[in-house]
């Protein structure tokens, strides 16, 4: 059972001094990983801090790599705005700086049309963002072999004799996929090493994991790792955690983000947010662990103003309980 924490690299509470102090403390507290989001142009969701401060994920993780010795550095999730040659160089450089076994590349197809338009992608092509992402990853994996590559595909212009060289190319890095639809599960089994779920209701996630196991068996493949970005809002001094969560805006955004089939039942909203006292949060995470989630990414964005306090509380009072439950 692994636990990571999302870094506050966006919004009004973001500062590099705080980020670097935070990653050092996260390692000292026993977290297994730290995670970042990815945007080309940052437009906060309606339910988020409206401040548009944004620090680049590769820069943040490079600082984290240089400041720590053990933490795994994860992305939740990279969107294919960059050219895959550039992306390979960035990932290989990060993995070389961090050392073996310390990078997980989480990927997403992207949901914001404005960002793709700003990057100059043709609208007709971007209706097939999932296919673009698979080609993007195919190129990265081919370049990761460290040999000269000639390539011709559907989404990227042909290139020849391209080679990326870095110490990290002597080992592979895991690639996880962030999605919750049936198509996303098919893509995960076909092309990725793990599923990175986020804001997916508990009953829906159970159905997706069952489907993933079925597909993996049919294709004679290992079942991908299951990770969950867990939205956590601990109780504050008044004993209330839900008051920090804008459910009126979060739930419609979640429904729009996932296909309608992800909400087979009208009450299938359990688990989107874990709130309350430590035992309440632990019980909710345990229910996901019993479904097969093996890596939790604690997302404290609802209370980034007290991020350090919340991170300590989760480390001291939530994580041990969830880990102990796996032994019972």
Backbone torsions as a table, in degrees:
resi	resn	phi	psi	omega
1	UNK	NA	118.2	-177.5
2	UNK	-111.2	149.7	179.2
3	UNK	-133.6	129.8	174.6
4	UNK	-122.4	176.2	179.3
5	UNK	-140.1	136.3	176.7
6	UNK	-74.4	132.5	-178.6
7	UNK	-83.2	144.4	179.3
8	UNK	-81.8	67.2	-177.3
9	UNK	-97.1	16.4	179.4
10	UNK	-145.7	154.2	178.1
11	UNK	90.2	-177.2	-172.6
12	UNK	-68.1	-18.9	-177.9
13	UNK	-91.8	0.1	-173.8
14	UNK	-80.6	130.8	170.0
15	UNK	-153.7	148.7	-176.9
16	UNK	-68.4	-36.1	177.7
17	UNK	-59.8	-45.0	179.5
18	UNK	-65.5	-41.3	-179.9
19	UNK	-60.9	-47.6	-176.7
20	UNK	-70.4	-36.2	173.4
21	UNK	-64.5	-37.1	-178.3
22	UNK	-67.8	-40.5	-179.0
23	UNK	-67.9	-36.5	176.6
24	UNK	-62.7	-44.6	179.5
25	UNK	-66.9	-37.7	178.3
26	UNK	-58.9	-41.3	177.7
27	UNK	-65.6	-42.5	179.6
28	UNK	-64.5	-32.8	-179.4
29	UNK	-77.3	-10.2	177.1
30	UNK	98.8	7.5	174.8
31	UNK	-62.8	150.2	-179.3
32	UNK	-90.1	-23.3	-172.9
33	UNK	-155.5	160.7	170.0
34	UNK	-128.1	149.6	-169.9
35	UNK	-134.6	153.0	177.7
36	UNK	-132.4	159.0	173.5
37	UNK	-94.3	176.1	178.8
38	UNK	-138.8	130.9	171.7
39	UNK	-146.5	151.5	170.2
40	UNK	-87.8	-48.4	172.1
41	UNK	-124.0	126.3	-173.1
42	UNK	-93.7	109.9	170.1
43	UNK	-112.8	109.4	-178.9
44	UNK	-61.2	148.8	172.3
45	UNK	-64.7	160.6	-178.9
46	UNK	-59.3	-30.5	-176.1
47	UNK	-90.9	5.6	-177.7
48	UNK	-105.5	167.1	169.2
49	UNK	-51.5	124.2	-175.6
50	UNK	-73.9	-9.2	-179.6
51	UNK	-63.5	134.3	-174.0
52	UNK	-97.8	17.9	174.1
53	UNK	-60.0	135.3	-175.0
54	UNK	-149.5	127.2	175.0
55	UNK	-110.0	131.8	-174.9
56	UNK	-57.2	135.2	-176.1
57	UNK	-62.0	-38.5	-179.2
58	UNK	-68.1	-37.3	178.1
59	UNK	-66.5	-44.3	-179.8
60	UNK	-62.3	-46.2	-178.5
61	UNK	-69.5	-30.1	175.5
62	UNK	-65.3	-41.5	175.4
63	UNK	-62.6	-40.4	178.3
64	UNK	-64.9	-39.5	179.2
65	UNK	-62.5	-39.9	-178.1
66	UNK	-76.2	-18.5	-174.9
67	UNK	-99.0	-9.6	-175.6
68	UNK	-133.0	170.2	-179.2
69	UNK	-121.9	-17.5	-171.1
70	UNK	-123.1	-32.0	-172.4
71	UNK	-58.4	136.0	169.8
72	UNK	-78.5	142.3	-175.8
73	UNK	-110.5	117.1	-173.7
74	UNK	-123.4	156.1	177.8
75	UNK	-118.3	129.7	-177.5
76	UNK	-138.4	79.4	4.7
77	UNK	-138.3	154.0	173.3
78	UNK	-72.0	138.1	178.3
79	UNK	-111.3	140.4	-175.0
80	UNK	-76.0	63.0	172.7
81	UNK	-86.1	-31.8	-177.2
82	UNK	-82.6	161.6	172.3
83	UNK	-73.1	142.4	-177.0
84	UNK	-62.3	-26.7	175.1
85	UNK	-64.8	-46.3	177.2
86	UNK	-61.5	-43.6	-178.6
87	UNK	-61.7	-40.3	178.0
88	UNK	-61.8	-44.0	178.6
89	UNK	-61.4	-42.0	-179.3
90	UNK	-65.7	-47.5	-179.5
91	UNK	-64.8	-42.6	-179.6
92	UNK	-66.5	-38.1	177.5
93	UNK	-65.4	-44.1	178.6
94	UNK	-62.5	-44.8	-179.4
95	UNK	-66.6	-32.1	176.7
96	UNK	-69.6	-41.2	178.4
97	UNK	-65.5	-42.0	-175.0
98	UNK	-77.0	-37.9	-175.3
99	UNK	103.1	165.3	-174.1
100	UNK	-57.4	140.3	173.3
101	UNK	76.9	14.1	-173.7
102	UNK	-115.4	11.4	178.9
103	UNK	-130.2	131.5	169.7
104	UNK	-121.8	123.9	178.7
105	UNK	-97.2	105.8	172.9
106	UNK	-92.6	137.5	-173.7
107	UNK	-124.5	151.5	172.6
108	UNK	-140.2	157.5	-178.0
109	UNK	-80.7	-17.3	-179.3
110	UNK	92.3	139.7	-177.0
111	UNK	-122.9	-11.7	-173.1
112	UNK	-101.6	108.1	-179.2
113	UNK	-59.0	-31.1	-176.0
114	UNK	-63.5	-37.0	-178.8
115	UNK	-68.7	-41.5	178.0
116	UNK	-66.4	-37.5	177.2
117	UNK	-64.8	-41.5	179.5
118	UNK	-63.1	-31.7	-180.0
119	UNK	-81.9	-5.9	176.4
120	UNK	85.5	17.0	178.5
121	UNK	-76.5	142.5	179.6
122	UNK	-68.9	131.2	-177.2
123	UNK	-59.1	-36.3	-178.4
124	UNK	-64.0	-35.1	178.8
125	UNK	-75.3	-34.2	-172.7
126	UNK	-76.2	-2.8	169.8
127	UNK	-70.8	-12.7	-180.0
128	UNK	-119.8	52.8	-176.3
129	UNK	-65.8	-33.9	178.3
130	UNK	-62.4	-41.7	177.8
131	UNK	-66.7	-39.1	176.1
132	UNK	-58.6	-45.1	-178.3
133	UNK	-61.4	-41.4	179.8
134	UNK	-64.5	-39.4	176.6
135	UNK	-66.6	-39.9	176.5
136	UNK	-54.4	-48.1	-178.0
137	UNK	-71.7	-35.0	175.8
138	UNK	-57.6	-42.7	-179.6
139	UNK	-66.6	-43.5	179.6
140	UNK	-60.6	-45.5	-179.6
141	UNK	-64.8	-36.9	178.1
142	UNK	-67.2	-44.1	178.3
143	UNK	-66.4	-29.0	-178.6
144	UNK	-64.2	-17.5	177.0
145	UNK	-70.8	-12.9	176.2
146	UNK	79.4	10.1	-178.6
147	UNK	-108.8	155.3	177.7
148	UNK	-57.7	138.8	-175.0
149	UNK	-125.8	131.7	166.4
150	UNK	-105.6	133.6	-173.9
151	UNK	-141.4	141.7	171.7
152	UNK	-144.0	126.0	-177.3
153	UNK	-143.8	-164.5	-176.7
154	UNK	-85.2	-39.3	-168.8
155	UNK	-101.9	-25.7	-177.6
156	UNK	-114.6	140.1	-179.5
157	UNK	-62.1	146.8	-178.9
158	UNK	-59.3	145.7	173.5
159	UNK	-142.0	161.5	-176.7
160	UNK	-140.4	153.6	175.2
161	UNK	52.7	44.3	176.4
162	UNK	-99.9	131.7	-178.8
163	UNK	-137.4	136.6	174.2
164	UNK	-113.7	130.7	-178.3
165	UNK	-128.2	125.5	178.5
166	UNK	-161.6	150.8	-179.2
167	UNK	-55.7	-31.8	-175.0
168	UNK	-69.4	-12.5	-176.6
169	UNK	-71.1	-2.9	177.5
170	UNK	-81.8	-0.7	175.1
171	UNK	-146.0	147.6	178.6
172	UNK	-78.9	158.1	171.4
173	UNK	-114.9	148.7	178.4
174	UNK	-70.9	144.0	175.1
175	UNK	-119.7	118.7	180.0
176	UNK	-110.3	153.7	-178.9
177	UNK	-115.6	132.5	178.9
178	UNK	-97.7	109.9	179.5
179	UNK	-174.8	165.4	-177.3
180	UNK	-134.9	-2.5	-178.6
181	UNK	-82.5	169.0	175.8
182	UNK	-61.4	-39.1	178.1
183	UNK	-63.8	-38.3	178.5
184	UNK	-63.3	-37.6	178.2
185	UNK	-66.9	-41.0	176.5
186	UNK	-60.7	-42.4	179.7
187	UNK	-65.7	-38.4	-179.9
188	UNK	-61.2	-48.3	-178.9
189	UNK	-65.9	-38.3	-176.5
190	UNK	-71.3	-38.6	-165.7
191	UNK	-133.2	-1.8	-173.2
192	UNK	-130.0	167.0	-178.1
193	UNK	-97.4	-15.0	-177.1
194	UNK	-156.3	159.5	174.6
195	UNK	-105.0	128.9	179.5
196	UNK	-113.2	95.5	-176.2
197	UNK	-88.6	150.3	179.8
198	UNK	-153.3	131.2	180.0
199	UNK	50.3	37.8	176.2
200	UNK	-104.7	120.3	-177.8
201	UNK	-55.0	152.1	-172.3
202	UNK	-57.3	-48.3	-178.9
203	UNK	-63.9	-37.3	178.2
204	UNK	-67.1	-40.2	178.9
205	UNK	-64.0	-39.7	177.9
206	UNK	-58.4	-44.9	179.1
207	UNK	-62.3	-39.4	-179.0
208	UNK	-67.7	-40.0	179.3
209	UNK	-65.7	-41.6	177.2
210	UNK	-60.4	-42.2	179.2
211	UNK	-65.2	-39.7	179.5
212	UNK	-63.8	-41.2	177.4
213	UNK	-63.4	-40.7	179.2
214	UNK	-62.7	-46.6	179.9
215	UNK	-65.4	-41.1	-179.4
216	UNK	-61.9	-42.2	179.0
217	UNK	-64.9	-41.7	-178.7
218	UNK	-65.1	-31.0	-178.9
219	UNK	-98.6	4.8	179.7
220	UNK	54.5	47.7	179.5
221	UNK	-120.7	154.7	173.2
222	UNK	-62.7	145.8	176.2
223	UNK	-70.0	126.4	-179.7
224	UNK	-59.2	151.6	173.0
225	UNK	-59.4	145.3	176.6
226	UNK	-113.1	118.4	176.2
227	UNK	-118.1	153.8	-178.7
228	UNK	-134.7	126.0	168.2
229	UNK	-79.4	108.2	-173.5
230	UNK	-98.8	112.1	176.1
231	UNK	-72.0	117.1	-175.2
232	UNK	-122.3	129.2	176.9
233	UNK	-129.4	90.9	-177.2
234	UNK	-65.2	155.3	175.3
235	UNK	-62.9	139.3	177.4
236	UNK	-92.2	-164.1	-177.3
237	UNK	-59.2	-26.8	180.0
238	UNK	-84.3	-3.9	-179.7
239	UNK	85.9	10.9	-176.2
240	UNK	-117.5	127.6	175.2
241	UNK	-106.8	-28.6	-175.8
242	UNK	-68.1	-25.3	-177.8
243	UNK	-64.1	-18.1	179.8
244	UNK	-87.9	-5.4	-175.5
245	UNK	-107.4	124.5	179.5
246	UNK	-90.2	77.1	-177.3
247	UNK	-63.8	-31.4	-179.1
248	UNK	-59.6	-29.7	177.7
249	UNK	-100.6	-31.5	-177.1
250	UNK	-67.9	-43.1	-176.0
251	UNK	-64.6	-47.4	175.9
252	UNK	-60.7	-37.5	178.5
253	UNK	-66.0	-36.6	178.5
254	UNK	-67.6	-42.9	178.0
255	UNK	-62.0	-39.0	179.8
256	UNK	-69.9	-32.9	-176.8
257	UNK	-71.8	-36.5	179.1
258	UNK	-105.7	148.9	177.5
259	UNK	-59.3	157.2	-179.2
260	UNK	-56.2	-30.8	-178.2
261	UNK	-65.8	-14.5	177.6
262	UNK	-73.1	-13.9	-178.7
263	UNK	-121.3	69.1	-175.1
264	UNK	-64.9	-26.1	-178.9
265	UNK	-124.5	147.4	-175.8
266	UNK	-65.2	-24.8	-179.7
267	UNK	-98.8	13.6	-177.3
268	UNK	-81.8	60.2	179.9
269	UNK	-120.1	1.8	-178.6
270	UNK	-61.6	132.6	173.5
271	UNK	94.8	-4.4	179.9
272	UNK	-62.7	-39.3	179.2
273	UNK	-133.1	135.8	173.8
274	UNK	-102.5	118.3	-178.0
275	UNK	-129.4	166.9	173.8
276	UNK	107.4	-158.3	178.9
277	UNK	-76.0	163.0	-178.7
278	UNK	-49.4	-43.5	178.7
279	UNK	-62.2	-34.0	178.2
280	UNK	-65.8	-45.1	179.8
281	UNK	-65.0	-43.9	-179.5
282	UNK	-59.9	-44.0	-179.4
283	UNK	-60.7	-40.6	179.9
284	UNK	-65.7	-44.4	179.5
285	UNK	-66.2	-36.7	177.8
286	UNK	-60.3	-38.3	179.5
287	UNK	-62.3	-32.4	175.8
288	UNK	-76.6	-38.1	178.0
289	UNK	-59.0	-37.4	-179.7
290	UNK	-69.1	-18.1	174.4
291	UNK	-79.5	-19.5	-178.5
292	UNK	123.2	5.7	175.7
293	UNK	-69.5	127.6	-177.9
294	UNK	-116.4	-7.0	179.2
295	UNK	-140.9	114.2	177.9
296	UNK	-100.2	134.9	174.1
297	UNK	-111.4	108.5	-175.0
298	UNK	-78.8	116.4	-177.3
299	UNK	-105.5	108.1	-175.8
300	UNK	-104.7	25.4	-171.9
301	UNK	-62.8	-23.2	179.7
302	UNK	-67.1	-19.2	-179.1
303	UNK	-137.2	48.5	178.8
304	UNK	-62.5	-20.7	179.2
305	UNK	-66.8	-21.3	176.2
306	UNK	-126.3	37.4	-174.4
307	UNK	-55.7	-45.2	-177.0
308	UNK	-62.5	-44.5	179.7
309	UNK	-62.1	-44.1	-179.0
310	UNK	-66.4	-39.6	178.8
311	UNK	-61.2	-40.5	178.5
312	UNK	-66.2	-42.8	-179.7
313	UNK	-61.4	-46.0	179.7
314	UNK	-61.6	-43.0	-179.7
315	UNK	-63.7	-39.2	-174.1
316	UNK	-84.5	-34.4	-168.3
317	UNK	-120.7	-16.6	-178.6
318	UNK	-104.1	-52.7	-175.3
319	UNK	-58.1	-46.8	179.5
320	UNK	-58.6	-38.0	-179.7
321	UNK	-66.4	-41.7	180.0
322	UNK	-67.4	-42.5	178.8
323	UNK	-64.4	-41.2	179.4
324	UNK	-63.1	-34.4	-178.3
325	UNK	-63.6	-29.6	-179.2
326	UNK	-71.5	-15.7	-179.9
327	UNK	-95.5	-10.2	-177.3
328	UNK	-90.7	NA	NA
